[in-house]
């Protein structure tokens, strides 16, 4: 796969992930606005959302880390975004240590400007 194709696939995949996240978030915000207490989110629903978001973040992290590792370098901004918008939320949702190994490899890459 050439660089242009890789970039296009990454952008589309990223957009898809955020579209799903935005839809889920909007759904639960709307449910919270409803005054009927019977419409409150259940623990099972909340757990399912957390699991789903953790899975989406895992997939996105795995894809992005693999891309940067294959590329052999990462910009400082990309590394910051990877940590801030993907890795930290993933860990906050009790993500396991599998991604830690990939992130360690990414953090050891050549950092470009």
C-alpha atoms as one frame of an Amber mdcrd trajectory, in Angstrom:
protein
   0.000   0.000   0.000   1.482   3.357  -0.969   1.635   6.339   1.396  -1.367
   8.127  -0.138  -3.557   5.046   0.233  -2.362   4.527   3.797  -3.209   8.120
   4.690  -6.643   7.915   3.067  -7.451   4.644   4.856  -6.264   6.075   8.191
  -8.364   9.227   7.778 -11.474   7.273   6.798 -11.019   4.778   9.629 -10.459
   7.587  12.110 -13.531   9.450  10.861 -15.593   6.300  11.183 -14.485   5.724
  14.754 -15.290   9.281  15.758 -18.656   9.157  14.002 -19.597   6.129  16.112
 -18.253   7.738  19.300 -20.170  10.954  18.575 -23.388   9.025  17.914 -23.090
   7.056  21.139 -22.280  10.193  23.106 -25.201  12.115  21.596 -27.554   9.237
  22.382 -26.608   9.163  26.055 -26.619  12.938  26.417 -30.158  12.956  25.043
 -31.176  10.177  27.414 -29.806  12.164  30.367 -31.849  15.198  29.328 -35.062
  13.219  29.515 -36.889  13.800  32.784 -38.484  10.374  33.023 -36.396   8.431
  35.575 -37.274   5.168  33.875 -35.134   6.330  30.944 -31.909   6.502  32.982
 -29.063   4.422  31.689 -28.681   1.075  33.399 -25.399  -0.298  34.709 -25.442
  -2.950  31.978 -25.883  -0.279  29.292 -23.092   1.819  30.781 -20.785  -1.197
  30.952 -21.595  -2.021  27.326 -20.747   1.541  26.231 -17.445   1.448  28.121
 -16.580  -1.913  26.562 -17.500  -0.631  23.110 -15.460   2.546  23.440 -12.519
   0.597  24.826 -12.745  -1.745  21.825 -12.884   1.134  19.359  -9.905   2.833
  21.002  -8.000  -0.462  21.022  -8.562  -0.955  17.303  -7.592   2.608  16.478
  -4.473   2.453  18.665  -3.408  -0.852  17.170  -3.835   0.497  13.645  -2.074
   3.800  14.296   0.809   2.240  16.251   1.338  -0.357  13.532   1.363   2.406
  10.909   3.989   4.459  12.743   6.116   1.394  13.515   6.030   0.392   9.845
   6.887   3.979   8.877   9.790   3.947  11.347   9.146   7.477  12.606   6.503
   9.719  14.127   6.183  13.471  14.452   6.059  15.072  17.890   2.499  16.246
  17.209   1.364  12.786  16.115   2.881  11.228  19.223   1.199  13.818  21.439
  -2.174  13.237  19.760  -1.762   9.469  19.982  -1.147   9.722  23.720  -3.734
  12.416  24.501  -6.696  11.339  22.350  -6.279   7.571  22.182  -3.862   6.017
  24.695  -4.800   7.985  27.827  -8.576   7.515  27.323  -7.976   3.821  26.572
  -6.039   3.387  29.819  -8.666   5.389  31.738 -11.242   2.848  30.528  -9.100
   0.062  32.045  -7.520  -1.019  28.765  -5.177  -3.960  29.160  -1.412  -4.021
  28.709  -1.390  -5.247  25.117  -1.358  -1.718  23.728   1.333  -0.693  26.234
   3.869  -2.755  24.285   2.928  -1.124  20.985   3.008   2.346  22.524   6.457
   1.639  23.948   7.670   0.720  20.465   6.133   3.908  19.024   7.707   6.043
  21.750  11.119   4.586  20.834  10.758   5.629  17.182  12.612   8.543  15.624
  10.655  11.703  16.405  10.453  14.162  13.526   9.271  17.767  13.476
